Amino acid sequence: MKKKQSNAASIHDLAIALCEKRNVWYHSHSVRLVEVEDGTDSCTLCDMDSICDDAMVYLCAACNELLKRPCILKLVTNKRL
């Protein structure tokens, strides 16, 4: 029996894209990765609030694991300065 192929990217694939400074679409949000200073609790710097669910935490942790540095996810907006 053939396995059904999924069009959805894996958490690992998304984390790689984020670590390569690309924005990704995840759980109906466009997010990007921001590295933070070593020694800080990255969760206290995060402003994702109510959209930071288990899935977002898992994606963020995957990015931290790949980079070996603390980082946070940020929402991508199309605001012009």
C-alpha positions as CSV (number, residue, x, y, z in Angstrom):
1,M,0.0,0.0,0.0
2,K,1.3,3.4,-0.9
3,K,1.8,6.1,1.7
4,K,-0.2,9.2,1.2
5,Q,2.2,12.2,0.5
6,S,1.5,15.3,2.5
7,N,2.0,18.8,1.1
8,A,2.6,20.1,4.6
9,A,6.2,20.8,5.5
10,S,7.5,19.1,8.5
11,I,8.5,21.0,11.7
12,H,12.1,20.3,10.8
13,D,11.7,21.7,7.3
14,L,10.1,24.8,8.7
15,A,12.8,25.3,11.3
16,I,15.5,25.0,8.6
17,A,13.7,27.7,6.5
18,L,13.4,30.0,9.6
19,C,17.1,29.5,10.4
20,E,17.9,30.4,6.8
21,K,16.1,33.8,7.5
22,R,13.1,32.9,5.4
23,N,9.5,33.6,6.6
24,V,7.2,30.6,6.9
25,W,3.4,30.2,7.1
26,Y,2.6,28.1,10.2
27,H,-0.8,27.7,11.9
28,S,-2.4,30.5,9.8
29,H,0.4,33.0,10.7
30,S,3.4,34.2,8.8
31,V,6.4,34.0,11.2
32,R,10.1,34.8,11.1
33,L,13.0,33.9,13.4
34,V,14.8,36.5,15.6
35,E,17.9,35.5,17.5
36,V,18.2,36.8,21.1
37,E,21.1,37.5,23.4
38,D,22.6,34.4,25.1
39,G,21.7,34.1,28.8
40,T,18.2,35.6,28.4
41,D,15.0,33.7,28.8
42,S,13.7,34.0,25.3
43,C,10.1,33.3,26.3
44,T,10.0,36.5,28.3
45,L,11.0,38.5,25.1
46,C,8.3,36.8,23.0
47,D,5.2,38.7,22.2
48,M,3.1,36.0,20.6
49,D,0.8,35.8,23.6
50,S,-2.3,33.7,22.9
51,I,-1.1,32.3,19.6
52,C,1.9,30.7,21.3
53,D,0.4,27.2,21.6
54,D,2.2,23.8,21.9
55,A,2.8,23.7,18.1
56,M,4.5,27.2,18.1
57,V,6.6,26.2,21.1
58,Y,7.7,23.0,19.3
59,L,8.7,25.0,16.2
60,C,10.6,27.5,18.3
61,A,12.4,24.7,20.1
62,A,13.3,23.1,16.8
63,C,14.9,26.4,15.7
64,N,16.8,26.7,19.0
65,E,18.1,23.2,18.5
66,L,19.3,23.9,15.0
67,L,21.0,27.2,15.8
68,K,22.3,26.2,19.2
69,R,21.4,29.8,20.2
70,P,18.3,31.2,21.9
71,C,15.7,32.7,19.5
72,I,12.1,33.6,19.3
73,L,9.4,33.6,16.6
74,K,7.8,36.9,15.6
75,L,4.8,37.6,13.5
76,V,5.5,39.0,10.1
77,T,3.5,42.1,9.3
78,N,3.3,44.2,6.3
79,K,3.5,47.5,8.1
80,R,5.5,50.3,6.5
81,L,7.6,52.5,8.6
